[in-house]
Amino acid sequence: MALLPSALFALQRDLNLTLEALATMSMLQAVSSCLFAPMWGIMADRQVASKRVLLVTGCIIQGLVTAMLARVDSLAPLLVLRIINGAALASLGPISKSILAESVEAGRRGRIFSWLGAAVDFGRLLGAFTCTQLASRQVLGMQGWRVAFFLMGSLAVFAGSCAYLGVQDRGERLPLQVQAAS
């Protein structure tokens, strides 16, 4: 969510986009996120997949799409990928909060939710700082905003992989969890 605002000038310059096109990208991502958030909640409530799997899916899709944005050179694919990005991002907050609410006892929830909020804000700060520093530069012969999008996308895929291995949904065994011998 922090990458696009941090790279607006570089995207406008490098891809010859208008301010209207950039605003359209932001709006489509936001609309997509609003429309798809209920879908993620319904899938979690109906147990289409475990909440852990839904969280990991949203995280990895968002990361892959962000990395793919680094390769785009025209408006149409940017718009499509921003819509998909919004849909994937819509899963992260509600699903992660639901998992925390179910797995943390009431007396510790406030503290844990505050740490989650701080981590999300730190991620936005890191994304904005990284992209702002790189966006208008050349990095290894590439436009810096492309490097920033690829790095942040890769980081999201890594975070999704870590969530797959480390997040436990109620009643679900972790993939690497070893059962105690009887």
Buried (B, 14 or more C-beta within 10 A) or exposed (E): BBBBEBBBEBBBEBBEBEEEBBEBBBEBBBEBBEEBBEEBBEBBEEEEBBBBBBBBBBBBBBBBBBBBBBEBEEBEEBBEBBBBBBBBBBBBBBBBBBBBEEBBEEEEBEEBBEEBEEEBEEBBEEBBEBBBEBBBEEBEEEBBBBBBBBBBBBBBBEBBBEBBEEBEBEEEEEEEEEEEEE
